[in-house]
Amino acid sequence: MRKELICLTCPVGCRITAEADDHMNLTSVTGNGCKRGAVYAKQELVSPKRMLTSLVRVKGGDLPVVSVKTEEAIPKGLLFDVMEDLSKIELVAPVQIGDIVLRNVRNSHVNVVASKNILQAEH
């Protein structure tokens, strides 16, 4: 298997060519400007992961939604499932940065946390 990638580990954005055998063992990496590029290429071939950012509804807040993010990258294949899970959540204000919105998403051992403070609305 051969895959062309743009490395996302730093702003340089090296164009990397990675090759793996039939057992998904990395056999070669070219085009990377540093060692992190080779690590990134292996992860992308074997188990690609991404950070997820989204919004969750808030009841009684000074804003109707709060921004949320995963604490760590999660398997790329879980992104749409986690988005669906988040669409079913409505928090109650106040919400603090770091509050856990969804614990251990899809058994990934990663939490989704609030990334903004939402105050209780004044009536």
Residue frames relative to the residue before (quaternion, step in Angstrom):
aa qw qx qy qz dx dy dz
M 1.0000 0.0000 0.0000 0.0000 0.00 0.00 0.00
R 0.0923 -0.7792 0.6195 0.0221 3.55 -1.01 0.90
K 0.0069 -0.8102 0.5851 -0.0338 3.57 -0.88 0.95
E 0.2786 -0.7277 0.6074 0.1547 3.54 -1.03 0.91
L 0.0193 -0.8168 0.5745 -0.0492 3.59 -0.78 1.05
I 0.2369 -0.6784 0.6567 0.2286 3.50 -1.34 0.27
C 0.3954 -0.7460 0.4880 0.2213 3.55 -0.57 1.19
L 0.2188 -0.8046 0.5465 0.0785 3.56 -0.92 0.99
T 0.4588 0.7228 -0.4344 0.2802 3.60 1.22 0.11
C 0.7889 0.0571 -0.0560 0.6093 3.61 1.21 -0.31
P 0.6917 -0.5157 0.3139 0.3963 3.62 -1.20 0.23
V 0.5069 0.6625 -0.4351 0.3390 3.65 1.16 -0.30
G 0.1745 -0.8317 0.5091 0.1367 3.62 0.96 -0.83
C 0.0356 0.8338 -0.5468 0.0670 3.57 0.82 1.00
R 0.3568 -0.6882 0.5866 0.2346 3.55 -1.15 0.70
I 0.0807 -0.8297 0.5515 -0.0319 3.53 -0.42 1.30
T 0.1590 -0.7256 0.6586 0.1202 3.52 -1.18 0.71
A 0.0465 -0.8008 0.5967 -0.0200 3.56 -0.70 1.14
E 0.1000 -0.7852 0.6096 0.0419 3.53 -1.06 0.81
A 0.0715 -0.7841 0.6163 0.0127 3.54 -1.10 0.82
D 0.4873 -0.6459 0.4964 0.3146 3.54 -1.21 0.52
D 0.7552 -0.3997 0.2726 0.4422 3.59 -1.30 -0.06
H 0.6895 0.4492 -0.2673 0.5014 3.60 1.23 -0.43
M 0.5012 -0.6872 0.3819 0.3614 3.57 1.36 0.33
N 0.3901 0.6630 -0.5233 0.3667 3.56 1.06 0.79
L 0.4656 -0.6857 0.4881 0.2736 3.56 -0.80 1.04
T 0.1536 -0.8132 0.5573 0.0668 3.58 -0.73 1.06
S 0.8045 -0.0924 0.0417 0.5853 3.60 1.11 -0.55
V 0.0890 -0.7492 0.6545 0.0492 3.51 -1.29 0.62
T 0.0312 0.7882 -0.6138 0.0310 3.57 -0.85 0.95
G 0.7289 0.4448 -0.3196 0.4108 3.54 -1.23 0.53
N 0.5627 0.6003 -0.3947 0.4089 3.59 1.23 -0.25
G 0.3846 -0.7455 0.5067 0.1988 3.54 -0.98 0.91
C 0.7909 0.1222 -0.0735 0.5951 3.58 1.25 -0.24
K 0.7025 -0.4677 0.3332 0.4204 3.58 -1.33 0.15
R 0.5896 0.5888 -0.3724 0.4086 3.59 1.09 -0.65
G 0.5982 0.5788 -0.3528 0.4274 3.58 1.13 -0.63
A 0.6491 0.5053 -0.3161 0.4727 3.58 1.02 -0.77
V 0.6316 0.5177 -0.3251 0.4769 3.59 1.04 -0.80
Y 0.6455 0.5199 -0.3106 0.4654 3.59 0.96 -0.89
A 0.6549 0.5207 -0.3153 0.4479 3.60 0.89 -0.91
K 0.6522 0.5077 -0.3184 0.4641 3.59 0.94 -0.86
Q 0.6580 0.5021 -0.3188 0.4619 3.59 0.91 -0.87
E 0.6597 0.5167 -0.3138 0.4466 3.59 0.93 -0.84
L 0.6789 0.4752 -0.2959 0.4751 3.59 1.02 -0.68
V 0.7642 0.4018 -0.1980 0.4641 3.58 0.85 -0.99
S 0.8071 -0.1096 0.1318 0.5650 3.59 0.77 -1.00
P 0.1259 -0.8337 0.5326 0.0743 3.61 0.27 1.19
K 0.0769 -0.7932 0.6041 0.0064 3.56 -1.00 0.91
R 0.0814 -0.7842 0.6139 0.0393 3.54 -1.24 0.55
M 0.4528 -0.5947 0.5779 0.3277 3.54 -1.31 0.44
L 0.2076 -0.7619 0.5999 0.1284 3.56 -1.13 0.65
T 0.0253 -0.7577 0.6519 0.0177 3.55 -0.97 0.89
S 0.0875 0.7946 -0.5917 0.1037 3.55 -1.00 0.80
L 0.4140 -0.6543 0.5588 0.2970 3.53 -1.36 -0.33
V 0.1207 -0.7592 0.6352 0.0753 3.56 -1.18 0.65
R 0.5279 -0.6418 0.4627 0.3087 3.57 -1.04 0.85
V 0.1282 -0.7673 0.6253 0.0611 3.54 -1.20 0.72
K 0.2608 -0.7575 0.5836 0.1328 3.56 -0.86 1.04
G 0.8501 0.1650 -0.1292 0.4831 3.56 -0.95 0.91
G 0.5229 0.6528 -0.4078 0.3662 3.56 1.18 0.44
D 0.6007 -0.5484 0.4260 0.3962 3.56 -1.28 0.21
L 0.7225 0.1987 -0.1858 0.6356 3.56 1.38 -0.09
P 0.5263 -0.6796 0.4116 0.3028 3.61 -1.04 0.66
V 0.7796 0.1990 -0.1076 0.5839 3.60 1.26 -0.36
V 0.2211 -0.7347 0.6206 0.1616 3.53 -1.33 0.35
S 0.4360 -0.6645 0.5332 0.2899 3.56 -1.07 0.72
V 0.0728 -0.7850 0.6152 0.0051 3.55 -1.08 0.84
K 0.0496 -0.7859 0.6155 0.0327 3.55 -1.29 0.40
T 0.5093 -0.5868 0.5100 0.3690 3.54 -1.25 0.35
E 0.5293 -0.6391 0.4552 0.3227 3.57 -1.11 0.69
E 0.7675 0.0789 -0.0304 0.6354 3.56 1.23 -0.58
A 0.6406 -0.4929 0.4030 0.4292 3.55 -1.28 0.16
I 0.1948 -0.7629 0.6072 0.1063 3.57 -1.13 0.74
P 0.6618 -0.4870 0.3580 0.4435 3.61 -1.17 0.36
K 0.5684 -0.6434 0.4076 0.3112 3.54 -0.88 1.03
G 0.6451 0.5569 -0.3123 0.4197 3.58 1.04 -0.74
L 0.6567 0.5171 -0.3072 0.4549 3.60 1.23 -0.32
L 0.4441 0.7478 -0.4371 0.2290 3.60 1.18 -0.41
F 0.7217 0.4410 -0.2715 0.4594 3.61 0.71 -0.99
D 0.6230 0.5324 -0.3393 0.4619 3.60 1.07 -0.68
V 0.6630 0.4858 -0.3059 0.4805 3.59 0.95 -0.84
M 0.6124 0.5366 -0.3495 0.4636 3.60 1.02 -0.72
E 0.6394 0.5117 -0.3204 0.4762 3.58 1.00 -0.79
D 0.6376 0.5225 -0.3233 0.4648 3.60 0.96 -0.85
L 0.6779 0.4963 -0.2924 0.4568 3.59 0.92 -0.90
S 0.6200 0.5633 -0.3475 0.4213 3.59 1.07 -0.64
K 0.6737 0.4940 -0.2844 0.4703 3.60 1.23 -0.40
I 0.6159 0.5651 -0.3333 0.4361 3.58 1.30 -0.12
E 0.0112 0.7439 -0.6678 -0.0204 3.54 -1.17 0.74
L 0.2469 -0.7773 0.5663 0.1189 3.55 -0.62 1.16
V 0.3325 -0.6987 0.5902 0.2299 3.56 -1.31 0.30
A 0.4527 -0.6953 0.4926 0.2626 3.56 -0.83 1.04
P 0.5699 -0.1423 -0.8069 -0.0622 1.56 -2.20 1.18
V 0.2167 -0.7354 0.6295 0.1264 3.54 -1.31 0.54
Q 0.1989 -0.7924 0.5703 0.0854 3.57 -0.91 0.95
I 0.5960 -0.5358 0.4508 0.3931 3.55 -1.18 0.58
G 0.7851 0.3049 -0.2433 0.4810 3.56 -0.90 0.96
D 0.4657 0.6549 -0.4655 0.3710 3.61 1.22 -0.18
I 0.4058 -0.6984 0.5296 0.2589 3.57 -0.94 0.88
V 0.2399 -0.7849 0.5643 0.0894 3.53 -0.70 1.19
L 0.7769 -0.0183 0.0484 0.6275 3.56 1.06 -0.82
R 0.2533 -0.8023 0.5308 0.1020 3.55 -0.57 1.23
N 0.8685 0.0227 -0.0203 0.4948 3.57 -1.12 0.81
V 0.0447 -0.8559 0.5150 0.0148 3.56 0.78 1.06
R 0.8588 -0.0977 0.0191 0.5026 3.53 -0.84 1.11
N 0.6297 -0.5833 0.3054 0.4122 3.57 1.04 0.93
S 0.3858 0.7376 -0.4639 0.3030 3.58 1.12 0.71
H 0.3989 -0.7162 0.4580 0.3439 3.60 1.33 -0.25
V 0.5934 0.5206 -0.3645 0.4940 3.57 1.25 0.52
N 0.2772 -0.7579 0.5705 0.1524 3.57 -0.99 0.88
V 0.3177 -0.6641 0.6290 0.2496 3.52 -1.35 0.38
V 0.0811 -0.8186 0.5686 -0.0052 3.57 -0.79 1.06
A 0.5561 -0.5748 0.4825 0.3572 3.54 -1.28 0.47
S 0.1730 -0.7998 0.5682 0.0875 3.56 -1.02 0.81
K 0.7209 0.2925 -0.2284 0.5853 3.56 1.28 0.46
N 0.4224 -0.6590 0.5520 0.2875 3.57 -1.20 0.53
I 0.0733 -0.7565 0.6485 0.0428 3.54 -1.05 0.87
L 0.2863 -0.7725 0.5494 0.1392 3.54 -0.68 1.14
Q 0.5578 -0.5591 0.4785 0.3837 3.54 -1.26 0.36
A 0.4969 -0.6738 0.4642 0.2893 3.58 -0.93 0.94
E 0.3729 -0.6922 0.5675 0.2445 3.55 -1.11 0.72
H 0.2613 -0.7833 0.5464 0.1401 3.56 -0.91 0.89
